[in-house]
């Protein structure tokens, strides 16, 4: 009986280190999750300098080696605007006065939106060398294309203002709502890019599907055509799309000289915040398996 008791006590002692290691691992995981949840509110504050340096590097490298360099910030949207003006305004006879100004008011934020989505979705895969480093906050990577796109958008705004002056379209009090729309779009994009970047690591088809989704969304947005051009029976589908409300808001403040509906702005803000936190939750859930898939 004594031998049996001694054997069981030895087996218990042998199991203790394994149990302790398991508990330590669970505690470490819980601590990581707590740190990630705190990061939701402090990521911009705690990693501001890191974001600043990464965004600056992105902007400097965007047109590095090109002859025109920074001027591509104006030339890219200008060439797109001219192309769409000829195709939709001349050939397809889209009825909108000062049509180039109409296009550019919605096209500039769309360029920011689509570029940030496509670049942000591959940010973890392209920044694989940073993943696994304990001191590097990986949630920062998907945010860089969003903030770089915002800076690029702000730099290209003078092009739109010049066009509004040429067509004698007054910029009214609605322009004061621009920071609100830009903040909503920033939150929305941060949430979307974090979710897509995390999913792209596990599901590599995400980035291929995203290109087609972005193209479909572009033609569903009232950027090339006014809302009135949509048939009545289908207009409700477009009007209930939050993205339509966002891009139409830009058209209202710049092209139409109107103040966006405050209730719609509030709904867009709530939607953007929900997407932001949803994107962070998705990123946190998937981040533990990044090292396995990269």
C-alpha positions as a Markdown table, in Angstrom:
| # | Residue | x | y | z |
|---|---|---|---|---|
| 1 | Unk | 0.0 | 0.0 | 0.0 |
| 2 | Unk | 2.8 | 2.4 | 0.8 |
| 3 | Unk | 4.5 | 1.7 | -2.5 |
| 4 | Unk | 1.3 | 2.5 | -4.3 |
| 5 | Unk | 0.9 | 5.7 | -2.4 |
| 6 | Unk | 4.5 | 6.7 | -3.1 |
| 7 | Unk | 4.0 | 6.0 | -6.8 |
| 8 | Unk | 0.9 | 8.1 | -7.0 |
| 9 | Unk | 2.5 | 11.0 | -5.2 |
| 10 | Unk | 5.5 | 10.8 | -7.7 |
| 11 | Unk | 3.1 | 10.9 | -10.7 |
| 12 | Unk | 1.3 | 13.9 | -9.1 |
| 13 | Unk | 4.6 | 15.7 | -8.8 |
| 14 | Unk | 5.5 | 14.9 | -12.4 |
| 15 | Unk | 2.2 | 16.3 | -13.6 |
| 16 | Unk | 2.6 | 19.6 | -11.6 |
| 17 | Unk | 5.2 | 21.3 | -13.9 |
| 18 | Unk | 3.0 | 20.5 | -16.9 |
| 19 | Unk | -0.1 | 21.9 | -15.2 |
| 20 | Unk | 1.9 | 25.0 | -14.1 |
| 21 | Unk | 3.2 | 25.6 | -17.6 |
| 22 | Unk | -0.3 | 25.2 | -19.0 |
| 23 | Unk | -1.7 | 27.8 | -16.5 |
| 24 | Unk | 1.2 | 30.2 | -17.3 |
| 25 | Unk | 0.4 | 29.8 | -21.0 |
| 26 | Unk | -3.3 | 30.6 | -20.3 |
| 27 | Unk | -2.4 | 33.6 | -18.2 |
| 28 | Unk | -0.1 | 34.9 | -21.0 |
| 29 | Unk | -2.9 | 34.5 | -23.6 |
| 30 | Unk | -5.4 | 36.3 | -21.4 |
| 31 | Unk | -2.8 | 39.1 | -20.8 |
| 32 | Unk | -2.3 | 39.4 | -24.5 |
| 33 | Unk | -6.0 | 39.7 | -25.1 |
| 34 | Unk | -6.3 | 42.4 | -22.4 |
| 35 | Unk | -3.4 | 44.3 | -24.0 |
| 36 | Unk | -5.1 | 44.0 | -27.4 |
| 37 | Unk | -8.4 | 45.3 | -26.0 |
| 38 | Unk | -6.7 | 48.3 | -24.4 |
| 39 | Unk | -5.0 | 49.0 | -27.7 |
| 40 | Unk | -8.4 | 49.6 | -29.3 |
| 41 | Unk | -8.5 | 52.9 | -27.5 |
| 42 | Unk | -4.9 | 53.8 | -27.4 |
| 43 | Unk | -3.3 | 52.6 | -30.6 |
| 44 | Unk | -3.2 | 56.1 | -32.2 |
| 45 | Unk | -1.8 | 57.7 | -29.0 |
| 46 | Unk | 0.7 | 55.0 | -27.9 |
| 47 | Unk | 2.0 | 54.4 | -31.4 |
| 48 | Unk | 1.7 | 57.8 | -32.8 |
| 49 | Unk | 5.4 | 58.3 | -33.7 |
| 50 | Unk | 5.6 | 54.9 | -35.2 |
| 51 | Unk | 2.6 | 55.5 | -37.4 |
| 52 | Unk | 4.0 | 58.9 | -38.3 |
| 53 | Unk | 7.3 | 57.4 | -39.5 |
| 54 | Unk | 5.7 | 54.5 | -41.4 |
| 55 | Unk | 3.2 | 56.9 | -43.1 |
| 56 | Unk | 6.0 | 59.2 | -44.0 |
| 57 | Unk | 8.0 | 56.3 | -45.4 |
| 58 | Unk | 5.0 | 55.2 | -47.4 |
| 59 | Unk | 4.5 | 58.7 | -48.9 |
| 60 | Unk | 8.1 | 59.1 | -49.8 |
| 61 | Unk | 8.4 | 55.7 | -51.4 |
| 62 | Unk | 5.1 | 56.0 | -53.3 |
| 63 | Unk | 6.6 | 57.9 | -56.3 |
| 64 | Unk | 10.2 | 57.3 | -55.6 |
| 65 | Unk | 12.3 | 57.2 | -58.7 |
| 66 | Unk | 9.6 | 58.7 | -60.9 |
| 67 | Unk | 10.4 | 61.9 | -62.9 |
| 68 | Unk | 7.3 | 63.8 | -61.8 |
| 69 | Unk | 7.3 | 62.5 | -58.2 |
| 70 | Unk | 4.9 | 64.4 | -55.9 |
| 71 | Unk | 2.9 | 65.8 | -58.9 |
| 72 | Unk | 1.4 | 62.4 | -59.5 |
| 73 | Unk | -0.8 | 63.2 | -56.4 |
| 74 | Unk | -2.6 | 65.6 | -58.8 |
| 75 | Unk | -2.0 | 63.8 | -62.1 |
| 76 | Unk | -3.6 | 60.5 | -61.1 |
| 77 | Unk | -7.0 | 61.9 | -60.1 |
| 78 | Unk | -6.9 | 64.4 | -63.0 |
| 79 | Unk | -6.3 | 61.8 | -65.6 |
| 80 | Unk | -9.0 | 59.5 | -64.2 |
| 81 | Unk | -11.4 | 62.5 | -64.1 |
| 82 | Unk | -10.7 | 63.4 | -67.7 |
| 83 | Unk | -11.2 | 59.7 | -68.8 |
| 84 | Unk | -14.5 | 59.4 | -66.9 |
| 85 | Unk | -15.7 | 62.8 | -68.2 |
| 86 | Unk | -15.2 | 61.7 | -71.8 |
| 87 | Unk | -16.7 | 58.2 | -71.3 |
| 88 | Unk | -19.7 | 59.1 | -69.1 |
| 89 | Unk | -20.2 | 62.8 | -69.9 |
| 90 | Unk | -19.7 | 62.8 | -73.6 |
| 91 | Unk | -20.4 | 59.2 | -74.9 |
| 92 | Unk | -23.0 | 58.1 | -72.3 |
| 93 | Unk | -24.5 | 61.6 | -71.9 |
| 94 | Unk | -24.8 | 61.6 | -68.1 |
| 95 | Unk | -26.8 | 64.6 | -67.3 |
| 96 | Unk | -25.0 | 66.6 | -64.6 |
| 97 | Unk | -23.9 | 70.3 | -64.9 |
| 98 | Unk | -20.2 | 71.0 | -64.4 |
| 99 | Unk | -19.7 | 67.2 | -64.7 |
| 100 | Unk | -15.9 | 67.1 | -64.2 |
| 101 | Unk | -16.4 | 68.8 | -60.8 |
| 102 | Unk | -19.2 | 66.4 | -60.0 |
| 103 | Unk | -16.9 | 63.4 | -60.7 |
| 104 | Unk | -13.9 | 64.7 | -58.8 |
| 105 | Unk | -15.9 | 65.5 | -55.6 |
| 106 | Unk | -16.7 | 61.8 | -55.3 |
| 107 | Unk | -13.7 | 60.4 | -57.0 |
| 108 | Unk | -11.0 | 61.8 | -54.6 |
| 109 | Unk | -12.5 | 60.1 | -51.5 |
| 110 | Unk | -13.1 | 56.9 | -53.5 |
| 111 | Unk | -9.4 | 56.8 | -54.6 |
| 112 | Unk | -8.5 | 57.0 | -50.9 |
| 113 | Unk | -11.1 | 54.3 | -50.0 |
| 114 | Unk | -10.1 | 51.8 | -52.7 |
| 115 | Unk | -6.4 | 52.2 | -52.4 |
| 116 | Unk | -6.4 | 51.9 | -48.6 |
| 117 | Unk | -8.5 | 48.7 | -48.8 |
| 118 | Unk | -6.4 | 47.0 | -51.4 |
| 119 | Unk | -3.0 | 48.0 | -49.8 |
| 120 | Unk | -4.3 | 47.4 | -46.3 |
| 121 | Unk | -5.5 | 43.9 | -47.0 |
| 122 | Unk | -2.0 | 42.7 | -47.8 |
| 123 | Unk | -0.2 | 44.8 | -45.1 |
| 124 | Unk | 0.5 | 41.8 | -42.8 |
| 125 | Unk | 1.7 | 39.5 | -45.6 |
| 126 | Unk | 4.0 | 42.2 | -46.9 |
| 127 | Unk | 5.2 | 43.1 | -43.4 |
| 128 | Unk | 5.8 | 39.5 | -42.5 |
| 129 | Unk | 9.3 | 40.4 | -41.1 |
| 130 | Unk | 7.6 | 42.4 | -38.3 |
| 131 | Unk | 5.2 | 39.6 | -37.3 |
| 132 | Unk | 6.3 | 37.6 | -34.3 |
| 133 | Unk | 8.5 | 40.4 | -32.9 |
| 134 | Unk | 7.3 | 41.0 | -29.4 |
| 135 | Unk | 8.1 | 44.7 | -29.4 |
| 136 | Unk | 6.3 | 45.5 | -32.7 |
| 137 | Unk | 2.5 | 46.3 | -32.6 |
| 138 | Unk | 1.2 | 44.5 | -35.7 |
| 139 | Unk | -2.2 | 46.2 | -35.7 |
| 140 | Unk | -0.3 | 49.4 | -36.8 |
| 141 | Unk | 0.5 | 47.9 | -40.2 |
| 142 | Unk | -3.1 | 47.9 | -41.7 |
| 143 | Unk | -3.5 | 51.5 | -40.5 |
| 144 | Unk | -0.6 | 52.9 | -42.5 |
| 145 | Unk | -2.3 | 52.8 | -46.0 |
| 146 | Unk | -5.4 | 54.4 | -44.4 |
| 147 | Unk | -3.5 | 57.4 | -43.0 |
| 148 | Unk | -1.2 | 57.7 | -46.0 |
| 149 | Unk | -4.3 | 57.8 | -48.2 |
| 150 | Unk | -5.8 | 60.5 | -46.0 |
| 151 | Unk | -2.7 | 62.7 | -46.4 |
| 152 | Unk | -2.7 | 62.0 | -50.2 |
| 153 | Unk | -6.4 | 63.0 | -50.3 |
| 154 | Unk | -5.8 | 66.3 | -48.4 |
| 155 | Unk | -2.9 | 67.1 | -50.8 |
| 156 | Unk | -5.1 | 66.6 | -53.8 |
| 157 | Unk | -8.0 | 68.7 | -52.5 |
| 158 | Unk | -6.7 | 71.9 | -54.1 |
| 159 | Unk | -7.3 | 70.4 | -57.5 |
| 160 | Unk | -11.0 | 70.1 | -56.7 |
| 161 | Unk | -11.1 | 73.6 | -55.3 |
| 162 | Unk | -9.6 | 75.0 | -58.5 |
| 163 | Unk | -12.2 | 73.1 | -60.5 |
| 164 | Unk | -15.0 | 74.4 | -58.4 |
| 165 | Unk | -13.7 | 78.0 | -59.0 |
| 166 | Unk | -13.5 | 77.4 | -62.8 |
| 167 | Unk | -17.1 | 76.2 | -62.9 |
| 168 | Unk | -18.2 | 79.0 | -60.4 |
| 169 | Unk | -19.6 | 76.6 | -57.9 |
| 170 | Unk | -19.7 | 78.2 | -54.5 |
| 171 | Unk | -18.3 | 76.3 | -51.4 |
| 172 | Unk | -20.9 | 76.9 | -48.7 |
| 173 | Unk | -21.1 | 76.3 | -45.0 |
| 174 | Unk | -21.4 | 72.6 | -45.7 |
| 175 | Unk | -17.6 | 72.4 | -46.2 |
| 176 | Unk | -17.3 | 72.7 | -42.4 |
| 177 | Unk | -18.6 | 69.1 | -42.2 |
| 178 | Unk | -15.6 | 67.9 | -44.2 |
| 179 | Unk | -13.6 | 67.0 | -41.0 |
| 180 | Unk | -16.5 | 64.9 | -39.8 |
| 181 | Unk | -16.8 | 63.0 | -43.1 |
| 182 | Unk | -13.0 | 62.4 | -43.1 |
| 183 | Unk | -13.0 | 61.2 | -39.5 |
| 184 | Unk | -15.9 | 58.8 | -40.3 |
| 185 | Unk | -14.1 | 57.4 | -43.4 |
| 186 | Unk | -10.8 | 57.0 | -41.4 |
| 187 | Unk | -12.6 | 55.0 | -38.7 |
| 188 | Unk | -14.4 | 52.9 | -41.3 |
| 189 | Unk | -11.2 | 52.2 | -43.3 |
| 190 | Unk | -9.2 | 51.3 | -40.2 |
| 191 | Unk | -11.8 | 48.7 | -39.2 |
| 192 | Unk | -12.1 | 47.3 | -42.7 |
| 193 | Unk | -8.3 | 47.1 | -43.3 |
| 194 | Unk | -7.6 | 45.4 | -40.0 |
| 195 | Unk | -10.2 | 42.8 | -40.6 |
| 196 | Unk | -9.2 | 42.2 | -44.2 |
| 197 | Unk | -5.4 | 42.1 | -43.4 |
| 198 | Unk | -6.1 | 39.5 | -40.7 |
| 199 | Unk | -8.3 | 37.4 | -43.0 |
| 200 | Unk | -5.9 | 37.6 | -45.9 |
| 201 | Unk | -3.2 | 35.8 | -43.8 |
| 202 | Unk | -5.5 | 32.7 | -43.2 |
| 203 | Unk | -7.6 | 32.9 | -46.4 |
| 204 | Unk | -5.3 | 33.9 | -49.3 |
| 205 | Unk | -8.3 | 34.2 | -51.7 |
| 206 | Unk | -9.4 | 37.3 | -49.8 |
| 207 | Unk | -7.1 | 39.7 | -51.6 |
| 208 | Unk | -8.2 | 38.3 | -55.0 |
| 209 | Unk | -11.9 | 38.6 | -54.3 |
| 210 | Unk | -11.4 | 42.1 | -52.9 |
| 211 | Unk | -10.3 | 43.5 | -56.2 |
| 212 | Unk | -13.6 | 42.4 | -57.8 |
| 213 | Unk | -15.7 | 43.6 | -54.9 |
| 214 | Unk | -14.0 | 47.1 | -55.1 |
| 215 | Unk | -14.8 | 47.3 | -58.8 |
| 216 | Unk | -18.4 | 46.3 | -58.3 |
| 217 | Unk | -18.8 | 48.8 | -55.4 |
| 218 | Unk | -17.3 | 51.6 | -57.6 |
| 219 | Unk | -20.1 | 51.3 | -60.2 |
| 220 | Unk | -22.7 | 51.0 | -57.4 |
| 221 | Unk | -21.7 | 54.3 | -55.9 |
| 222 | Unk | -23.2 | 57.5 | -57.3 |
| 223 | Unk | -19.8 | 58.9 | -58.4 |
| 224 | Unk | -20.1 | 58.7 | -62.1 |
| 225 | Unk | -23.8 | 59.4 | -62.1 |
| 226 | Unk | -26.2 | 61.4 | -59.9 |
| 227 | Unk | -28.7 | 59.6 | -57.6 |
| 228 | Unk | -31.5 | 60.9 | -59.7 |
| 229 | Unk | -30.2 | 58.7 | -62.6 |
| 230 | Unk | -31.1 | 55.5 | -60.6 |
| 231 | Unk | -34.6 | 54.1 | -61.3 |
| 232 | Unk | -37.1 | 54.6 | -58.5 |
| 233 | Unk | -37.6 | 50.9 | -57.9 |
| 234 | Unk | -33.9 | 50.4 | -57.3 |
| 235 | Unk | -33.1 | 53.7 | -55.5 |
| 236 | Unk | -33.9 | 52.4 | -52.1 |
| 237 | Unk | -31.2 | 49.8 | -52.3 |
| 238 | Unk | -28.6 | 52.5 | -53.0 |
| 239 | Unk | -29.9 | 54.9 | -50.5 |
| 240 | Unk | -29.7 | 52.4 | -47.7 |
| 241 | Unk | -26.0 | 51.6 | -48.5 |
| 242 | Unk | -23.9 | 53.4 | -45.8 |
| 243 | Unk | -21.1 | 53.9 | -48.3 |
| 244 | Unk | -23.4 | 55.8 | -50.6 |
| 245 | Unk | -24.3 | 58.1 | -47.8 |
| 246 | Unk | -20.6 | 58.8 | -47.2 |
| 247 | Unk | -19.6 | 59.6 | -50.8 |
| 248 | Unk | -22.8 | 61.5 | -51.4 |
| 249 | Unk | -21.9 | 63.6 | -48.3 |
| 250 | Unk | -18.7 | 64.7 | -50.0 |
| 251 | Unk | -20.7 | 65.6 | -53.1 |
| 252 | Unk | -23.1 | 67.6 | -51.0 |
| 253 | Unk | -20.5 | 69.7 | -49.3 |
| 254 | Unk | -18.4 | 70.4 | -52.3 |
| 255 | Unk | -20.5 | 70.1 | -55.5 |
| 256 | Unk | -24.0 | 70.9 | -54.3 |
| 257 | Unk | -23.0 | 73.4 | -51.6 |
| 258 | Unk | -25.3 | 71.7 | -49.1 |
| 259 | Unk | -25.1 | 70.7 | -45.4 |
| 260 | Unk | -25.4 | 66.9 | -45.0 |
| 261 | Unk | -28.3 | 65.6 | -42.9 |
| 262 | Unk | -27.1 | 65.5 | -39.2 |
| 263 | Unk | -29.1 | 62.3 | -38.6 |
| 264 | Unk | -27.4 | 60.6 | -41.5 |
| 265 | Unk | -24.0 | 61.8 | -40.3 |
| 266 | Unk | -24.8 | 60.4 | -36.8 |
| 267 | Unk | -25.8 | 57.0 | -38.4 |
| 268 | Unk | -22.6 | 56.9 | -40.5 |
| 269 | Unk | -20.5 | 57.7 | -37.4 |
| 270 | Unk | -22.2 | 54.9 | -35.4 |
| 271 | Unk | -21.7 | 52.5 | -38.3 |
| 272 | Unk | -18.0 | 53.5 | -38.7 |
| 273 | Unk | -17.4 | 53.0 | -34.9 |
| 274 | Unk | -19.0 | 49.5 | -35.1 |
| 275 | Unk | -16.9 | 48.5 | -38.1 |
| 276 | Unk | -13.8 | 49.9 | -36.3 |
| 277 | Unk | -14.3 | 47.7 | -33.2 |
| 278 | Unk | -15.4 | 44.8 | -35.2 |
| 279 | Unk | -12.3 | 45.0 | -37.3 |
| 280 | Unk | -10.1 | 45.1 | -34.2 |
| 281 | Unk | -11.9 | 42.1 | -32.7 |
| 282 | Unk | -11.3 | 40.1 | -35.9 |
| 283 | Unk | -7.7 | 41.1 | -36.0 |
| 284 | Unk | -7.2 | 40.2 | -32.3 |
| 285 | Unk | -8.8 | 36.8 | -32.9 |
| 286 | Unk | -6.7 | 35.9 | -36.0 |
| 287 | Unk | -3.4 | 37.4 | -34.8 |
| 288 | Unk | -2.4 | 34.4 | -32.7 |
| 289 | Unk | -2.1 | 32.3 | -35.8 |
| 290 | Unk | -0.2 | 34.8 | -38.0 |
| 291 | Unk | 3.2 | 33.1 | -37.4 |
| 292 | Unk | 1.8 | 29.7 | -38.4 |
| 293 | Unk | 0.5 | 30.9 | -41.8 |
| 294 | Unk | 3.3 | 33.3 | -42.8 |
